[in-house]
Every structure is written in structure tokens, then in C-alpha cells.
Amino acid sequence: MAAVRALIQRRVKNLRLLGVPVLGMSADLLIGAGCVAEVHSSAVSLGEAGLAPRFSEAVERGEIKVVDTTCPAVHTALQATEKGVPFMPLRGVIGSDLLGERADWQVAQNPFSAAKDSILLVSAIVPDVALFHARWGDEAGNVWVGRRRELATIAHAARNTYVTVEELRPGDMLEDELLAPGVISAIYVSGIARAEQGAWPLGVADVYGIDDAHLAAYAAAAKTRDGFERYLDEYVWQRRKSSLPV
């Protein structure tokens, strides 16, 4: 979220967002601020706070392009890139109307079956930039993500990976037997920046939880363009020198 606010402050345009596998408040903020041209995701939602209002209005007005996908398809496409192959097979999507919308997906016969056995081939995705927040980075350039192993897949697949972290630790976490299994190696990390409470109003496991009251207040404000602009003014434009919540 700290990085998202910085992107809005820089008035970036024409972003293409990929949800792995879904998008939330970060995407809604970027869309409302006019930063986004295209969204690839299986959902855009504020979770318990309801629909993502700026996303919904942008879609209804035809202001952004939406490419529908499914959660397994997103992970499969990234895993294909991670493994260095152009596609990977997947079951479970055949029969849905998504197939008619995705020219980059193909249905093929399972070559290992003598009987008719259709399988979906999902083309690999190579993100230009992976962006996420984590608890720790270290002076060796590694990032600790714990059990959030999907973040490792994203980093392996992306051309560049930038991470904001709660805390920068001395040393090399890969040398710690307990921490190493949850570490993304610096080989896959293009840059790290410390951003204390950088996920707020979302949460970081075992550090701080989701600020449900703030998320609900955002959902209510963002239902209208005027309310959204007031939110930006208070929490983005007036806070350019601070990443901390109030």
C-alpha cells in the first residue's frame, strides 16, 4: 500500500495489473486515481468491506479493459514461466464461458490418453514487475515471506521484483536454518525499500492486522467520485512525506 500511494503521487498512467490471483484495495485506489488501463484478475474486491467501487464504476463506464481469469489459471501461468516452459496444462476450466474470451488458452487432447481426454493449455505469464510487501528484508538483498510461497513464484516469474518490507535485518537470512525456507533469494529481488506499516490499512501476519474500520470507511467514501477524491486528498496527497497511519 505504501508503494501504491507512491505510484499515485507520481501520477503514473496505463498500468496493466495482474492479480495473483485476486486484486483488492490497492487496485481500487490505482484505478480510481486514473493509473490503470487494464486488469487481469479472477476478482477485484474489498473482501468483508464489499465491492471495489472505483473498479466497478470504471468497468461500467468502459474506462478500463478487464481480462477475466481464474485463480488456478493465474498460478498455472506463472508456474509455467517459473519452469521455463511456454504453457502448462490445467483442468477445471473446460466447459466455462471463459474459453471463448481467452485466445491465449487452448484445449488439446491429452497425449498420454488413448481415450478422449481434453485438457486446457494455459500460456505462460511473464510480469514486467512483481510488487509486494513482506515482513523482513536483509542486507544481502533477500526477502522473507514465510509461508506465502506464491510470492516466490511471482518473483521467479517476473522480470523485476520490488519489495517493501517492515524491517531490514542485518546479515543473510539464507544462512539461518529456521528462516531460510521462507526466504526469496536476492537473485530474484531487484530492490528492497523499508516501509514501516507499509501494508496499512491491510495487515501483515503476526505484526498487525487489517484495519477493518478504515477499510469500511474507504468503501463508503469511494462509492462516489467526490468521496474518493476526498479520501485521496487526506490519505495520499496530504501524506506524501509519511507512510504511517493516523
FIDO-202537 format. One line per 8 residues: number of its first residue (from 1); for each residue x, y negated, z of N, C-alpha, C. Coordinates in pm, whole numbers, padded with zeros to 5 digits, always signed. Each point is the difference from the previous one (the first is absolute). Layout:
<recs>
NUM) X:Y:Z:X:Y:Z:X:Y:Z | ... $
</recs>
This chain:
<recs>
1) +00082:+00121:+00000:-00082:-00121:+00000:+00086:-00127:+00000 | +00114:+00003:+00069:+00090:-00116:-00003:+00049:-00024:-00142 | +00033:+00107:-00072:+00045:-00013:-00138:-00113:-00048:-00091 | -00121:+00046:+00026:-00116:-00044:-00079:-00022:-00149:+00017 | +00008:-00049:+00123:-00017:-00144:+00021:+00110:-00078:-00072 | +00122:+00054:-00001:+00110:-00067:-00070:-00024:-00003:-00151 | -00055:+00108:-00055:-00031:+00003:-00143:-00105:-00105:-00036 | -00100:-00014:+00084:-00103:-00101:-00024:+00061:-00139:+00007 $
9) +00086:-00022:+00098:+00065:-00130:+00015:+00086:-00036:-00122 | +00052:+00102:-00065:+00080:-00023:-00122:-00087:-00012:-00124 | -00130:+00017:+00017:-00099:-00014:-00110:+00033:+00093:-00117 | +00032:+00124:+00033:+00027:+00098:-00105:-00129:+00028:-00079 | +00016:+00046:-00122:-00114:+00029:-00088:+00019:+00134:-00069 | -00112:+00053:-00049:+00000:+00117:-00090:+00061:+00126:+00061 | -00018:+00018:+00131:+00045:+00126:+00062:-00089:+00115:-00044 | +00060:+00117:-00012:-00074:+00124:-00024:+00018:+00085:+00125 $
17) -00106:+00020:+00075:+00008:+00069:+00129:-00033:+00148:-00015 | +00081:+00082:+00065:-00026:+00143:+00007:-00025:+00038:+00145 | -00118:+00052:+00029:-00030:+00049:+00133:+00049:+00142:+00016 | +00069:+00027:+00109:+00051:+00137:+00024:-00061:+00055:+00128 | -00118:+00060:-00009:-00085:+00003:-00120:-00108:-00109:-00001 | -00012:-00077:+00112:-00104:-00103:+00007:+00065:-00136:+00029 | -00080:-00105:-00015:+00044:-00136:+00031:-00095:-00060:+00103 | +00049:-00098:+00075:-00081:-00060:+00106:+00011:-00150:+00004 $
25) +00019:-00054:+00120:-00001:-00145:+00018:+00110:-00069:-00079 | +00116:+00063:-00008:+00109:-00063:-00074:-00040:-00027:-00144 | -00065:+00098:-00064:-00044:-00018:-00138:-00111:-00104:-00008 | -00093:+00002:+00096:-00110:-00096:-00003:+00052:-00143:+00009 | +00099:-00021:+00085:+00061:-00134:+00012:+00065:-00042:-00131 | +00078:+00089:-00058:+00068:-00032:-00125:-00098:-00027:-00113 | -00106:+00078:-00006:-00101:-00018:-00104:-00071:-00134:+00020 | -00042:-00029:+00122:-00068:-00125:+00027:+00086:-00121:-00029 $
33) +00132:+00013:+00021:+00092:-00111:-00024:+00037:-00014:-00146 | -00054:+00086:-00088:+00026:-00011:-00143:+00132:+00058:-00044 | +00055:+00092:+00078:+00132:+00055:-00031:-00005:+00127:-00085 | -00119:+00057:-00018:-00012:+00136:-00054:-00073:+00000:-00134 | +00055:+00077:-00095:-00065:+00019:-00129:-00061:+00138:-00014 | +00055:+00098:+00071:-00041:+00139:-00023:+00014:+00081:+00129 | -00093:+00092:+00023:+00000:+00085:+00118:-00015:+00146:-00041 | +00092:+00084:+00045:-00009:+00145:-00019:-00015:+00060:+00139 $
41) -00114:+00059:+00029:-00022:+00050:+00134:-00122:+00091:+00004 | -00006:+00085:+00103:-00119:+00082:+00020:-00104:-00073:+00084 | +00040:-00109:+00065:-00093:-00081:+00079:+00067:-00129:+00043 | -00081:-00103:+00021:+00046:-00124:+00062:-00101:-00031:+00109 | +00043:+00004:+00125:-00094:-00008:+00111:+00067:-00062:+00122 | -00081:-00059:+00087:+00050:-00049:+00128:-00027:+00100:+00112 | -00029:+00123:-00037:-00022:+00105:+00100:-00124:-00027:+00083 | +00017:+00000:+00132:-00112:-00021:+00091:-00062:-00138:-00016 $
49) +00075:-00094:-00058:-00052:-00136:-00018:-00085:-00012:-00126 | -00009:+00106:-00079:-00090:-00001:-00115:+00070:-00018:-00133 | -00076:-00051:-00096:+00051:-00018:-00136:+00107:-00108:-00005 | +00081:+00005:-00106:+00101:-00104:-00024:-00065:-00108:-00085 | -00042:-00112:+00059:-00087:-00095:-00069:+00064:-00070:-00120 | +00126:-00036:+00009:+00063:-00071:-00113:+00021:+00096:-00116 | +00033:+00125:+00029:+00010:+00100:-00105:-00134:+00020:-00068 | -00106:+00016:+00080:-00133:+00026:-00056:-00044:-00113:-00092 $
57) +00021:-00123:+00043:-00043:-00114:-00083:+00083:-00011:-00126 | +00130:+00026:+00011:+00086:-00007:-00118:-00039:+00103:-00105 | -00038:+00120:+00046:-00044:+00104:-00093:-00131:-00039:-00066 | -00094:-00047:+00080:-00131:-00040:-00053:+00013:-00111:-00103 | +00095:-00088:+00018:+00019:-00112:-00092:+00094:+00034:-00116 | +00055:+00120:-00001:+00090:+00039:-00107:+00135:-00070:+00005 | +00042:-00041:+00120:+00124:-00076:+00014:+00123:+00089:+00010 | -00019:+00127:+00034:+00111:+00093:+00007:-00038:+00129:-00070 $
65) +00100:+00072:-00047:-00020:+00131:-00059:+00014:+00105:+00108 | -00090:+00098:+00003:+00006:+00107:+00098:+00018:+00134:-00072 | +00101:+00075:+00039:+00024:+00134:-00053:-00029:+00098:+00112 | -00106:+00077:-00015:-00041:+00094:+00104:+00090:+00123:+00001 | +00024:+00051:+00120:+00077:+00122:+00014:-00053:+00076:+00121 | +00069:+00105:+00040:-00036:+00072:+00122:+00123:+00009:+00089 | -00022:+00027:+00127:+00113:+00010:+00093:+00100:+00107:-00045 | -00043:+00123:-00029:+00097:+00102:-00042:+00071:-00037:-00131 $
73) -00069:-00068:-00091:+00062:-00036:-00129:+00113:-00100:+00020 | -00018:-00096:+00090:+00105:-00098:+00026:+00124:+00069:+00057 | -00021:+00084:+00101:+00113:+00071:+00059:+00068:+00091:-00101 | -00078:+00067:-00083:+00056:+00090:-00101:+00084:-00076:-00100 | -00048:-00117:-00044:+00073:-00080:-00099:+00133:-00049:+00056 | +00001:-00039:+00127:+00125:-00043:+00062:+00096:+00116:+00023 | -00056:+00116:+00035:+00084:+00118:+00019:+00064:+00043:-00131 | -00070:-00021:-00111:+00059:+00032:-00130:+00125:-00084:-00024 $
81) -00011:-00130:+00026:+00117:-00087:-00016:+00110:+00039:+00096 | -00036:+00031:+00124:+00097:+00041:+00101:+00079:+00122:-00046 | -00066:+00090:-00072:+00064:+00124:-00046:+00062:-00014:-00138 | -00015:-00118:-00062:+00062:-00023:-00130:-00069:+00067:-00116 | -00132:+00022:+00012:-00076:+00061:-00109:-00108:-00098:-00048 | -00045:+00012:-00126:-00093:-00099:-00055:-00144:+00015:+00047 | -00033:+00116:+00056:-00137:+00023:+00048:+00002:+00113:+00100 | -00114:+00013:+00072:-00018:+00115:+00088:-00144:+00048:-00010 $
89) -00023:+00130:+00019:-00136:+00053:-00007:-00075:-00026:+00130 | -00133:-00006:-00014:-00085:-00028:+00115:-00137:+00062:-00024 | -00060:+00053:+00105:-00138:+00048:-00009:-00091:-00096:+00078 | -00128:+00014:-00022:-00096:-00072:+00080:-00061:-00123:-00064 | +00057:-00049:-00110:-00055:-00118:-00067:-00084:+00039:-00121 | +00030:+00116:-00057:-00072:+00046:-00119:-00150:+00008:+00030 | -00079:-00057:-00090:-00144:-00004:+00019:-00050:-00137:+00042 | +00091:-00087:+00043:-00040:-00135:+00039:+00003:-00092:-00121 $
97) -00069:-00115:+00012:-00002:-00094:-00112:+00129:-00081:-00010 | +00092:+00019:+00094:+00129:-00070:-00008:+00078:+00041:-00124 | -00016:+00124:-00043:+00078:+00048:-00113:-00024:-00083:-00126 | -00121:-00049:-00016:-00032:-00080:-00117:+00061:-00139:+00004 | +00047:-00041:+00119:+00057:-00134:+00016:+00152:+00002:+00002 | +00060:+00118:+00006:+00145:+00008:+00017:+00066:+00067:-00119 | +00048:-00081:-00094:+00068:+00054:-00117:+00136:+00061:+00037 | +00051:-00035:+00118:+00130:+00052:+00042:-00012:+00132:+00075 $
105) -00120:+00053:+00011:-00022:+00133:+00058:-00046:+00095:-00112 | +00046:+00124:+00005:-00040:+00097:-00101:-00039:+00132:+00065 | -00103:+00062:-00054:-00041:+00132:+00044:+00064:+00103:-00092 | +00065:+00100:+00059:+00070:+00102:-00078:-00033:+00138:+00054 | +00031:+00099:-00078:-00015:+00139:+00042:+00119:+00040:+00086 | -00026:+00063:+00110:+00106:+00053:+00085:+00080:+00101:-00080 | +00128:-00026:-00031:+00079:+00092:-00084:+00031:+00132:+00068 | -00024:+00011:+00129:+00031:+00124:+00073:-00124:+00086:+00022 $
113) -00111:-00040:-00061:-00123:+00076:+00015:-00048:+00051:-00135 | -00034:+00129:-00004:-00054:+00057:-00123:-00146:-00039:-00018 | -00068:-00027:+00111:-00139:-00044:-00006:-00007:-00151:-00018 | -00117:-00048:-00038:-00018:-00145:-00013:+00015:-00063:+00138 | +00093:-00092:+00011:+00029:-00065:+00129:+00051:-00141:-00026 | -00091:-00095:+00002:+00038:-00138:-00028:+00068:-00064:+00121 | +00097:-00083:-00028:+00071:-00072:+00106:+00029:-00141:-00049 | +00000:-00095:+00092:+00023:-00140:-00035:+00147:-00033:+00010 $
121) +00051:-00067:-00103:+00138:-00049:+00000:-00002:-00150:+00026 | +00061:-00041:+00109:+00001:-00141:+00040:+00136:-00059:-00032 | +00002:-00108:-00076:+00126:-00062:-00040:+00070:-00066:+00118 | +00131:+00000:-00003:+00080:-00057:+00109:-00021:-00151:+00009 | +00010:-00053:+00121:-00004:-00144:+00025:+00136:-00043:+00052 | +00054:-00107:-00060:+00127:-00057:+00046:-00025:-00144:+00044 | -00027:-00023:+00127:-00025:-00138:+00045:+00124:-00087:-00017 | -00021:-00124:-00039:+00113:-00094:-00007:+00053:-00029:+00140 $
129) -00093:-00020:+00094:+00039:-00035:+00137:-00089:+00075:+00099 | +00064:+00065:+00098:-00073:+00053:+00114:+00018:-00098:+00115 | -00109:-00032:+00069:+00006:-00097:+00109:-00078:+00054:+00119 | +00066:+00013:+00115:-00072:+00047:+00119:+00071:-00049:+00126 | -00067:+00018:+00113:+00052:-00040:+00130:+00031:+00125:+00081 | +00108:-00004:+00075:+00041:+00114:+00081:+00046:-00048:+00137 | +00018:+00094:+00089:+00038:-00036:+00136:+00146:-00042:+00010 | +00090:+00079:-00062:+00142:-00026:+00015:+00073:+00001:-00133 $
137) +00100:-00089:-00010:+00104:+00009:-00099:+00132:+00000:+00075 | +00110:+00037:-00067:+00128:-00003:+00069:+00104:-00072:-00084 | +00118:-00021:+00059:+00102:-00079:-00068:+00062:+00075:-00117 | -00030:+00130:-00012:+00046:+00076:-00116:-00096:-00012:-00118 | -00115:-00065:+00023:-00098:-00018:-00107:-00107:+00106:-00007 | -00004:+00091:+00100:-00103:+00103:+00006:-00128:-00055:+00064 | -00111:+00069:-00024:-00130:-00038:+00058:-00063:+00123:+00063 | -00051:-00017:+00122:-00067:+00110:+00068:-00151:-00014:-00016 $
145) -00065:+00103:-00056:-00145:-00002:-00022:-00072:+00109:+00078 | +00075:+00079:+00077:-00062:+00105:+00081:-00071:+00103:-00086 | -00124:+00030:+00037:-00075:+00103:-00074:-00072:-00053:-00123 | +00016:-00128:-00030:-00065:-00057:-00120:+00083:+00036:-00123 | +00003:+00128:-00032:+00089:+00048:-00106:-00042:-00046:-00139 | -00125:-00043:-00016:-00040:-00053:-00130:+00083:-00123:-00037 | +00052:-00071:+00103:+00082:-00117:-00028:+00134:+00042:-00061 | +00050:+00116:+00037:+00121:+00052:-00062:-00025:+00030:-00148 $
153) -00115:+00060:-00029:-00034:+00028:-00140:-00006:-00129:-00080 | -00063:-00104:+00057:-00009:-00129:-00069:+00139:-00055:-00028 | +00086:+00003:+00102:+00136:-00054:-00016:+00079:+00079:-00104 | -00017:+00131:-00001:+00071:+00084:-00099:-00048:-00031:-00142 | -00126:-00033:-00015:-00056:-00020:-00134:+00020:-00141:-00054 | +00010:-00099:+00087:+00003:-00140:-00045:+00140:-00041:-00048 | +00000:-00097:-00091:+00128:-00054:-00047:+00069:-00082:+00110 | -00080:-00069:+00080:+00051:-00080:+00111:-00090:+00020:+00121 $
161) +00059:+00004:+00118:-00078:+00015:+00123:+00043:-00107:+00100 | -00097:-00082:+00042:+00026:-00105:+00098:-00085:+00027:+00124 | +00062:-00011:+00115:-00065:+00039:+00125:+00015:-00111:+00104 | -00110:-00037:+00064:+00008:-00083:+00119:-00006:+00093:+00121 | +00074:-00036:+00104:+00009:+00088:+00117:-00022:-00080:+00128 | -00049:+00072:+00101:-00017:-00062:+00131:+00133:-00031:+00067 | +00097:+00088:-00020:+00125:-00013:+00073:+00117:+00053:-00083 | +00113:-00068:+00007:+00123:+00047:-00063:+00088:+00063:+00107 $
169) +00040:+00124:-00023:+00079:+00075:+00097:+00146:+00005:-00043 | +00091:+00004:+00096:+00142:+00018:-00036:+00026:+00143:-00047 | +00109:+00018:-00071:+00041:+00134:-00039:-00074:+00057:-00120 | +00003:+00134:-00008:-00057:+00075:-00113:-00096:+00105:+00056 | -00130:-00018:-00025:-00099:+00091:+00055:+00011:+00141:-00058 | +00061:+00014:-00117:+00017:+00134:-00058:+00098:+00084:+00082 | +00076:-00063:+00085:+00092:+00075:+00086:-00066:+00047:+00129 | -00123:-00042:+00022:-00074:+00041:+00120:-00088:+00119:-00036 $
177) +00023:+00114:+00063:-00070:+00124:-00032:-00152:-00013:+00016 | -00044:-00080:+00097:-00143:-00015:+00025:-00066:-00098:-00097 | +00071:-00105:-00036:-00058:-00102:-00088:+00011:+00036:-00148 | +00104:+00072:-00038:+00031:+00023:-00141:-00115:+00058:-00083 | -00081:+00095:+00054:-00109:+00055:-00082:-00103:-00104:-00043 | -00010:-00111:+00072:-00097:-00103:-00034:+00060:-00120:-00071 | +00123:+00017:-00052:+00073:-00112:-00060:-00002:+00007:-00152 | -00020:-00116:-00063:+00022:-00015:-00145:+00141:-00055:-00017 $
185) +00081:+00070:-00075:+00139:-00039:-00017:+00013:-00135:-00071 | +00105:-00072:+00034:+00029:-00129:-00064:+00016:+00012:-00151 | +00028:+00120:-00048:+00012:+00022:-00145:-00127:-00046:-00072 | -00114:+00016:+00068:-00128:-00031:-00062:-00057:-00136:+00043 | +00074:-00075:+00079:-00051:-00126:+00055:+00076:-00118:-00060 | -00071:-00088:-00068:+00063:-00114:-00066:+00026:-00115:+00097 | -00084:-00013:+00103:+00018:-00109:+00094:-00088:+00016:+00121 | +00048:-00050:+00114:-00073:+00004:+00127:-00003:-00140:+00058 $
193) -00114:-00038:+00058:-00011:-00127:+00071:-00073:+00023:+00131 | +00051:-00059:+00107:-00068:+00013:+00129:-00120:-00093:+00002 | -00113:+00055:+00038:-00124:-00078:+00014:-00074:+00053:+00122 | +00027:-00059:+00116:-00065:+00045:+00122:-00151:-00018:-00013 | -00075:+00103:+00036:-00145:+00005:-00018:-00036:-00027:-00147 | +00084:+00052:-00089:-00018:-00025:-00143:-00118:+00071:-00063 | -00062:+00094:+00072:-00119:+00067:-00051:-00129:-00069:+00044 | +00009:-00089:+00098:-00119:-00064:+00056:-00082:-00072:-00107 $
201) -00134:+00013:+00004:-00086:+00057:+00104:-00020:+00151:-00008 | +00072:+00067:-00088:+00002:+00146:+00000:+00099:+00046:+00106 | +00017:+00130:+00015:+00079:+00049:+00112:+00119:+00083:-00041 | +00084:+00030:+00098:+00115:+00089:-00014:-00009:+00103:+00111 | +00001:+00127:-00034:-00018:+00107:+00098:+00098:-00013:+00116 | -00053:+00009:+00120:+00077:-00003:+00124:+00065:-00135:+00029 | -00035:-00103:-00079:+00053:-00135:+00026:-00116:-00094:+00031 | -00095:-00013:-00091:-00121:-00078:+00024:-00109:+00051:-00094 $
209) -00124:-00015:+00044:-00113:+00050:-00076:-00056:-00103:-00095 | -00102:+00041:-00074:-00070:-00092:-00091:-00075:-00103:+00082 | +00007:-00124:-00042:-00075:-00109:+00064:-00141:+00002:-00060 | -00087:+00082:+00056:-00134:+00020:-00057:-00080:-00129:-00002 | +00015:-00083:+00103:-00075:-00126:+00006:+00042:-00092:-00114 | +00130:-00007:-00026:+00047:-00086:-00109:-00045:+00054:-00135 | +00007:+00131:-00017:-00041:+00060:-00127:-00148:-00025:-00026 | -00082:+00011:+00105:-00143:-00028:-00015:-00024:-00146:-00034 $
217) +00077:-00089:+00063:-00013:-00143:-00028:+00039:-00031:-00144 | +00106:+00067:-00048:+00039:-00020:-00139:-00109:+00047:-00095 | -00055:+00118:+00028:-00105:+00056:-00086:-00118:-00095:-00010 | -00036:-00062:+00112:-00113:-00095:+00000:+00035:-00126:-00076 | +00120:-00052:+00022:+00040:-00125:-00066:+00014:+00018:-00150 | +00057:+00114:-00042:+00032:+00021:-00141:-00121:+00033:-00086 | -00117:+00008:+00060:-00121:+00025:-00080:-00030:-00115:-00094 | +00047:-00120:+00035:-00019:-00115:-00087:+00136:-00057:-00039 $
225) +00004:-00066:-00115:+00125:-00062:-00045:+00045:-00107:+00099 | -00092:-00081:+00049:+00037:-00105:+00096:+00056:+00059:+00129 | -00064:+00107:+00049:+00048:+00065:+00122:+00138:+00059:-00019 | +00023:+00059:-00117:+00131:+00057:-00029:+00107:-00108:-00006 | -00032:-00112:-00062:+00097:-00109:-00010:+00034:-00055:+00138 | -00099:-00006:+00089:+00027:-00045:+00137:+00092:+00099:+00070 | -00022:+00130:-00025:+00088:+00102:+00059:+00143:-00018:-00050 | +00016:-00016:-00131:+00134:-00022:-00056:+00066:-00121:+00062 $
233) -00075:-00106:+00013:+00056:-00123:+00055:+00054:+00022:+00141 | -00076:+00075:+00082:+00040:+00019:+00139:+00108:+00106:+00017 | -00010:+00109:-00075:+00087:+00114:+00027:+00110:+00022:-00105 | -00001:-00076:-00107:+00105:+00012:-00100:+00073:-00133:-00019 | -00071:-00103:-00041:+00066:-00127:-00032:+00053:-00071:+00124 | -00074:-00002:+00110:+00046:-00071:+00120:+00103:+00080:+00079 | +00024:+00125:-00037:+00089:+00087:+00077:+00123:+00040:-00081 | +00041:-00084:-00092:+00110:+00036:-00089:+00131:+00024:+00074 $
241) +00016:-00062:+00116:+00126:+00014:+00074:-00009:+00104:+00110 | -00113:+00068:+00008:-00017:+00099:+00108:-00073:+00122:-00050 | +00050:+00119:+00038:-00068:+00124:-00038:-00076:+00059:+00120 | -00002:-00072:+00111:-00060:+00055:+00120:-00147:-00033:+00007 | -00083:+00092:+00053:-00142:-00027:+00017:-00024:-00102:+00110 | -00118:-00057:-00004:-00041:-00093:+00106:-00107:+00065:+00084 $
</recs>
